């Protein structure tokens, strides 16, 4: 089983080197949370931990063609995060107060990270919603689609599908209940 993981990791590493974003996103999704928790053990601040992990991923992408990963991808990522944590701790132990330039850099860096993460989570949520909609019964799915994606009113949907407005409202209510339940389970 471990051998299969090594093949998958080496395949992912090769795809990342080729600039395939899907491989990078897969690795990001698999390791991001664990790496943040790992980093937080050393820097004891969740925002700094996230910044460090994002910096490691940023470098992985920017230097993807040059990076040599001799051990497992997991070992490489955890070692890189550990080293960045040490660099962070060492850089702040040499000075009492960060200068304004550092505050500006961190502010700019966090803004960039925040927009990247926001888009990432929005895309992930959108995909979950689409999967949940596919799981709705056919009529319910059709009515929900016409309402939420085509922007039709309940009255317009009722006329179009030859249903009562009350039936349309019930289907949309049921769809929303089921979507909330499905999204909580995921």
SVG drawing of the C-alpha trace seen along z (x, -y; Angstrom):
<svg xmlns="http://www.w3.org/2000/svg" viewBox="-52 -52 72 54">
<polyline fill="none" stroke="black" stroke-width="0.4" points="0.0,0.0 2.8,-2.4 4.3,-1.7 1.1,-2.9 1.3,-6.1 4.9,-6.7 3.7,-6.2 0.9,-8.6 3.2,-11.2 5.8,-10.9 3.1,-11.2 1.8,-14.3 5.3,-15.8 5.9,-15.2 2.5,-16.9 3.4,-19.9 6.8,-20.2 4.9,-20.3 2.8,-23.2 -0.4,-21.2 -2.4,-23.3 -4.8,-20.5 -2.0,-18.4 -0.8,-21.4 -4.4,-22.1 -4.8,-18.4 -1.6,-18.5 -2.7,-21.9 -6.1,-20.4 -4.5,-17.3 -1.8,-18.9 -2.8,-22.5 -4.7,-22.0 -2.3,-19.5 0.7,-21.7 -1.0,-24.7 -1.6,-22.7 2.0,-21.5 3.4,-25.1 1.2,-26.4 3.0,-24.2 6.2,-26.2 4.9,-29.7 1.8,-29.5 -0.1,-31.9 -2.6,-30.6 -2.2,-33.6 1.6,-33.3 1.3,-29.5 -1.0,-30.0 1.4,-32.5 4.3,-30.1 2.4,-27.3 1.2,-29.5 4.8,-30.6 6.0,-27.0 3.3,-26.3 4.1,-29.5 7.8,-28.5 6.8,-25.0 4.9,-26.4 7.4,-29.1 10.4,-26.7 8.6,-23.6 11.0,-22.9 14.1,-23.1 12.9,-21.4 14.3,-18.0 12.1,-15.9 14.2,-12.9 11.9,-11.6 8.1,-11.5 6.2,-14.6 4.8,-14.7 8.3,-14.7 9.4,-17.4 6.4,-19.7 6.6,-19.1 10.4,-19.7 9.9,-22.9 7.3,-24.2 9.5,-23.3 12.5,-25.2 10.3,-28.2 9.1,-28.2 12.7,-28.2 13.5,-31.0 10.6,-33.0 11.5,-32.5 15.1,-33.3 14.3,-36.5 12.1,-37.9 14.5,-36.9 17.2,-39.3 15.1,-42.4 12.7,-43.6 10.1,-45.3 9.4,-44.6 9.8,-47.7 7.0,-49.4 8.3,-47.7 7.7,-44.3 4.2,-45.2 3.5,-46.4 5.0,-43.2 2.9,-41.0 -0.2,-43.1 0.2,-42.8 1.2,-39.2 -1.9,-38.3 -4.2,-40.2 -2.9,-38.2 -3.2,-34.9 -6.7,-35.8 -8.0,-36.5 -6.4,-33.2 -7.9,-31.2 -11.3,-32.9 -11.4,-32.0 -10.2,-28.5 -12.9,-28.0 -15.6,-29.6 -14.7,-27.2 -14.8,-24.2 -18.1,-25.3 -19.5,-25.8 -18.5,-22.3 -20.1,-20.8 -23.3,-22.7 -23.4,-21.4 -22.8,-17.8 -25.7,-18.2 -28.0,-19.6 -27.3,-16.6 -28.5,-14.4 -32.0,-16.1 -35.0,-14.4 -35.5,-15.3 -38.5,-17.7 -37.1,-19.3 -33.7,-19.8 -35.4,-21.3 -37.4,-23.8 -34.4,-24.8 -32.3,-25.3 -35.0,-27.5 -35.2,-29.6 -31.6,-29.9 -29.7,-29.7 -32.2,-31.1 -33.6,-33.7 -37.3,-32.8 -39.9,-33.8 -42.1,-31.2 -45.0,-32.3 -42.9,-32.0 -41.8,-28.5 -45.4,-27.5 -46.6,-28.7 -43.7,-27.2 -44.1,-23.7 -47.9,-23.9 -47.8,-23.6 -49.3,-25.7 -47.1,-28.4 -47.5,-26.5 -46.0,-23.3 -43.1,-25.3 -42.5,-26.9 -42.7,-23.5 -40.1,-22.1 -37.7,-25.0 -38.1,-24.7 -37.4,-21.0 -34.4,-21.5 -33.0,-24.1 -33.5,-21.7 -31.8,-18.8 -28.9,-21.0 -28.3,-22.3 -28.4,-18.7 -26.1,-17.4 -23.6,-20.3 -23.4,-19.7 -22.6,-16.0 -19.7,-16.8"/>
</svg>
